[in-house]
Amino acid sequence: MAKKKEKKNKKPTPAKTDNPKLAGENRPST
């Protein structure tokens, strides 16, 4: 469970959303 929470926390990170490539992956993931 802790692993799943860490992965979800890494996606909403500001640094990831700032990246265009990561932001694209965050859209379908969220």
mmCIF file of the N, C-alpha and C atoms, coordinates in Angstrom:
data_MODEL
# 
_entry.id   MODEL 
# 
loop_
_atom_site.group_PDB 
_atom_site.id 
_atom_site.type_symbol 
_atom_site.label_atom_id 
_atom_site.label_alt_id 
_atom_site.label_comp_id 
_atom_site.label_asym_id 
_atom_site.label_entity_id 
_atom_site.label_seq_id 
_atom_site.pdbx_PDB_ins_code 
_atom_site.Cartn_x 
_atom_site.Cartn_y 
_atom_site.Cartn_z 
_atom_site.occupancy 
_atom_site.B_iso_or_equiv 
_atom_site.pdbx_formal_charge 
_atom_site.auth_seq_id 
_atom_site.auth_comp_id 
_atom_site.auth_asym_id 
_atom_site.auth_atom_id 
_atom_site.pdbx_PDB_model_num 
ATOM 1  N N  . MET A 1 1  ? 0.845  -1.210 0.000   1.00 0.00 ? 1  MET A N  1 
ATOM 2  C CA . MET A 1 1  ? 0.000  0.000  0.000   1.00 0.00 ? 1  MET A CA 1 
ATOM 3  C C  . MET A 1 1  ? 0.880  1.260  0.000   1.00 0.00 ? 1  MET A C  1 
ATOM 4  N N  . ALA A 1 2  ? 1.950  1.189  0.744   1.00 0.00 ? 2  ALA A N  1 
ATOM 5  C CA . ALA A 1 2  ? 2.852  2.355  0.835   1.00 0.00 ? 2  ALA A CA 1 
ATOM 6  C C  . ALA A 1 2  ? 3.441  2.644  -0.548  1.00 0.00 ? 2  ALA A C  1 
ATOM 7  N N  . LYS A 1 3  ? 3.697  1.594  -1.294  1.00 0.00 ? 3  LYS A N  1 
ATOM 8  C CA . LYS A 1 3  ? 4.285  1.801  -2.630  1.00 0.00 ? 3  LYS A CA 1 
ATOM 9  C C  . LYS A 1 3  ? 3.281  2.510  -3.549  1.00 0.00 ? 3  LYS A C  1 
ATOM 10 N N  . LYS A 1 4  ? 2.045  2.157  -3.412  1.00 0.00 ? 4  LYS A N  1 
ATOM 11 C CA . LYS A 1 4  ? 1.020  2.780  -4.278  1.00 0.00 ? 4  LYS A CA 1 
ATOM 12 C C  . LYS A 1 4  ? 0.850  4.263  -3.911  1.00 0.00 ? 4  LYS A C  1 
ATOM 13 N N  . LYS A 1 5  ? 0.939  4.550  -2.642  1.00 0.00 ? 5  LYS A N  1 
ATOM 14 C CA . LYS A 1 5  ? 0.771  5.950  -2.189  1.00 0.00 ? 5  LYS A CA 1 
ATOM 15 C C  . LYS A 1 5  ? 1.960  6.793  -2.675  1.00 0.00 ? 5  LYS A C  1 
ATOM 16 N N  . GLU A 1 6  ? 3.120  6.204  -2.679  1.00 0.00 ? 6  GLU A N  1 
ATOM 17 C CA . GLU A 1 6  ? 4.319  6.954  -3.110  1.00 0.00 ? 6  GLU A CA 1 
ATOM 18 C C  . GLU A 1 6  ? 4.228  7.265  -4.612  1.00 0.00 ? 6  GLU A C  1 
ATOM 19 N N  . LYS A 1 7  ? 3.730  6.334  -5.366  1.00 0.00 ? 7  LYS A N  1 
ATOM 20 C CA . LYS A 1 7  ? 3.633  6.550  -6.823  1.00 0.00 ? 7  LYS A CA 1 
ATOM 21 C C  . LYS A 1 7  ? 2.597  7.648  -7.112  1.00 0.00 ? 7  LYS A C  1 
ATOM 22 N N  . LYS A 1 8  ? 1.531  7.648  -6.364  1.00 0.00 ? 8  LYS A N  1 
ATOM 23 C CA . LYS A 1 8  ? 0.481  8.656  -6.590  1.00 0.00 ? 8  LYS A CA 1 
ATOM 24 C C  . LYS A 1 8  ? 0.996  10.036 -6.144  1.00 0.00 ? 8  LYS A C  1 
ATOM 25 N N  . ASN A 1 9  ? 1.777  10.049 -5.108  1.00 0.00 ? 9  ASN A N  1 
ATOM 26 C CA . ASN A 1 9  ? 2.309  11.321 -4.594  1.00 0.00 ? 9  ASN A CA 1 
ATOM 27 C C  . ASN A 1 9  ? 3.326  11.899 -5.578  1.00 0.00 ? 9  ASN A C  1 
ATOM 28 N N  . LYS A 1 10 ? 4.002  11.027 -6.284  1.00 0.00 ? 10 LYS A N  1 
ATOM 29 C CA . LYS A 1 10 ? 5.043  11.495 -7.220  1.00 0.00 ? 10 LYS A CA 1 
ATOM 30 C C  . LYS A 1 10 ? 4.390  12.127 -8.460  1.00 0.00 ? 10 LYS A C  1 
ATOM 31 N N  . LYS A 1 11 ? 3.210  11.720 -8.776  1.00 0.00 ? 11 LYS A N  1 
ATOM 32 C CA . LYS A 1 11 ? 2.565  12.246 -9.988  1.00 0.00 ? 11 LYS A CA 1 
ATOM 33 C C  . LYS A 1 11 ? 2.064  13.700 -9.799  1.00 0.00 ? 11 LYS A C  1 
ATOM 34 N N  . PRO A 1 12 ? 1.397  13.995 -8.736  1.00 0.00 ? 12 PRO A N  1 
ATOM 35 C CA . PRO A 1 12 ? 0.877  15.347 -8.515  1.00 0.00 ? 12 PRO A CA 1 
ATOM 36 C C  . PRO A 1 12 ? 1.979  16.359 -8.178  1.00 0.00 ? 12 PRO A C  1 
ATOM 37 N N  . THR A 1 13 ? 3.214  15.899 -8.089  1.00 0.00 ? 13 THR A N  1 
ATOM 38 C CA . THR A 1 13 ? 4.324  16.814 -7.748  1.00 0.00 ? 13 THR A CA 1 
ATOM 39 C C  . THR A 1 13 ? 4.354  17.984 -8.728  1.00 0.00 ? 13 THR A C  1 
ATOM 40 N N  . PRO A 1 14 ? 4.741  19.144 -8.280  1.00 0.00 ? 14 PRO A N  1 
ATOM 41 C CA . PRO A 1 14 ? 4.812  20.338 -9.128  1.00 0.00 ? 14 PRO A CA 1 
ATOM 42 C C  . PRO A 1 14 ? 5.883  20.180 -10.204 1.00 0.00 ? 14 PRO A C  1 
ATOM 43 N N  . ALA A 1 15 ? 6.992  19.598 -9.859  1.00 0.00 ? 15 ALA A N  1 
ATOM 44 C CA . ALA A 1 15 ? 8.095  19.429 -10.827 1.00 0.00 ? 15 ALA A CA 1 
ATOM 45 C C  . ALA A 1 15 ? 7.621  18.557 -11.992 1.00 0.00 ? 15 ALA A C  1 
ATOM 46 N N  . LYS A 1 16 ? 6.820  17.540 -11.696 1.00 0.00 ? 16 LYS A N  1 
ATOM 47 C CA . LYS A 1 16 ? 6.345  16.646 -12.788 1.00 0.00 ? 16 LYS A CA 1 
ATOM 48 C C  . LYS A 1 16 ? 5.317  17.393 -13.644 1.00 0.00 ? 16 LYS A C  1 
ATOM 49 N N  . THR A 1 17 ? 4.470  18.144 -13.014 1.00 0.00 ? 17 THR A N  1 
ATOM 50 C CA . THR A 1 17 ? 3.443  18.869 -13.788 1.00 0.00 ? 17 THR A CA 1 
ATOM 51 C C  . THR A 1 17 ? 4.106  19.970 -14.623 1.00 0.00 ? 17 THR A C  1 
ATOM 52 N N  . ASP A 1 18 ? 5.235  20.448 -14.147 1.00 0.00 ? 18 ASP A N  1 
ATOM 53 C CA . ASP A 1 18 ? 5.940  21.513 -14.891 1.00 0.00 ? 18 ASP A CA 1 
ATOM 54 C C  . ASP A 1 18 ? 6.501  20.947 -16.195 1.00 0.00 ? 18 ASP A C  1 
ATOM 55 N N  . ASN A 1 19 ? 6.861  19.674 -16.157 1.00 0.00 ? 19 ASN A N  1 
ATOM 56 C CA . ASN A 1 19 ? 7.430  19.040 -17.368 1.00 0.00 ? 19 ASN A CA 1 
ATOM 57 C C  . ASN A 1 19 ? 6.316  18.732 -18.368 1.00 0.00 ? 19 ASN A C  1 
ATOM 58 N N  . PRO A 1 20 ? 6.511  19.070 -19.609 1.00 0.00 ? 20 PRO A N  1 
ATOM 59 C CA . PRO A 1 20 ? 5.484  18.817 -20.645 1.00 0.00 ? 20 PRO A CA 1 
ATOM 60 C C  . PRO A 1 20 ? 5.297  17.323 -20.860 1.00 0.00 ? 20 PRO A C  1 
ATOM 61 N N  . LYS A 1 21 ? 6.394  16.588 -20.879 1.00 0.00 ? 21 LYS A N  1 
ATOM 62 C CA . LYS A 1 21 ? 6.306  15.123 -21.103 1.00 0.00 ? 21 LYS A CA 1 
ATOM 63 C C  . LYS A 1 21 ? 5.622  14.463 -19.900 1.00 0.00 ? 21 LYS A C  1 
ATOM 64 N N  . LEU A 1 22 ? 5.975  14.888 -18.710 1.00 0.00 ? 22 LEU A N  1 
ATOM 65 C CA . LEU A 1 22 ? 5.394  14.276 -17.496 1.00 0.00 ? 22 LEU A CA 1 
ATOM 66 C C  . LEU A 1 22 ? 3.942  14.741 -17.361 1.00 0.00 ? 22 LEU A C  1 
ATOM 67 N N  . ALA A 1 23 ? 3.681  15.957 -17.727 1.00 0.00 ? 23 ALA A N  1 
ATOM 68 C CA . ALA A 1 23 ? 2.313  16.485 -17.583 1.00 0.00 ? 23 ALA A CA 1 
ATOM 69 C C  . ALA A 1 23 ? 1.371  15.649 -18.451 1.00 0.00 ? 23 ALA A C  1 
ATOM 70 N N  . GLY A 1 24 ? 1.820  15.266 -19.623 1.00 0.00 ? 24 GLY A N  1 
ATOM 71 C CA . GLY A 1 24 ? 0.987  14.430 -20.514 1.00 0.00 ? 24 GLY A CA 1 
ATOM 72 C C  . GLY A 1 24 ? 0.688  13.101 -19.834 1.00 0.00 ? 24 GLY A C  1 
ATOM 73 N N  . GLU A 1 25 ? 1.659  12.567 -19.146 1.00 0.00 ? 25 GLU A N  1 
ATOM 74 C CA . GLU A 1 25 ? 1.441  11.265 -18.478 1.00 0.00 ? 25 GLU A CA 1 
ATOM 75 C C  . GLU A 1 25 ? 0.559  11.466 -17.242 1.00 0.00 ? 25 GLU A C  1 
ATOM 76 N N  . ASN A 1 26 ? 0.609  12.619 -16.673 1.00 0.00 ? 26 ASN A N  1 
ATOM 77 C CA . ASN A 1 26 ? -0.180 12.879 -15.448 1.00 0.00 ? 26 ASN A CA 1 
ATOM 78 C C  . ASN A 1 26 ? -1.664 13.019 -15.807 1.00 0.00 ? 26 ASN A C  1 
ATOM 79 N N  . ARG A 1 27 ? -1.942 13.534 -16.956 1.00 0.00 ? 27 ARG A N  1 
ATOM 80 C CA . ARG A 1 27 ? -3.351 13.777 -17.368 1.00 0.00 ? 27 ARG A CA 1 
ATOM 81 C C  . ARG A 1 27 ? -4.137 12.448 -17.382 1.00 0.00 ? 27 ARG A C  1 
ATOM 82 N N  . PRO A 1 28 ? -3.694 11.466 -18.100 1.00 0.00 ? 28 PRO A N  1 
ATOM 83 C CA . PRO A 1 28 ? -4.428 10.180 -18.166 1.00 0.00 ? 28 PRO A CA 1 
ATOM 84 C C  . PRO A 1 28 ? -4.325 9.421  -16.845 1.00 0.00 ? 28 PRO A C  1 
ATOM 85 N N  . SER A 1 29 ? -3.271 9.659  -16.129 1.00 0.00 ? 29 SER A N  1 
ATOM 86 C CA . SER A 1 29 ? -3.063 8.932  -14.853 1.00 0.00 ? 29 SER A CA 1 
ATOM 87 C C  . SER A 1 29 ? -4.012 9.475  -13.789 1.00 0.00 ? 29 SER A C  1 
ATOM 88 N N  . THR A 1 30 ? -4.199 10.768 -13.756 1.00 0.00 ? 30 THR A N  1 
ATOM 89 C CA . THR A 1 30 ? -5.027 11.334 -12.683 1.00 0.00 ? 30 THR A CA 1 
ATOM 90 C C  . THR A 1 30 ? -6.469 10.911 -12.884 1.00 0.00 ? 30 THR A C  1 
# 
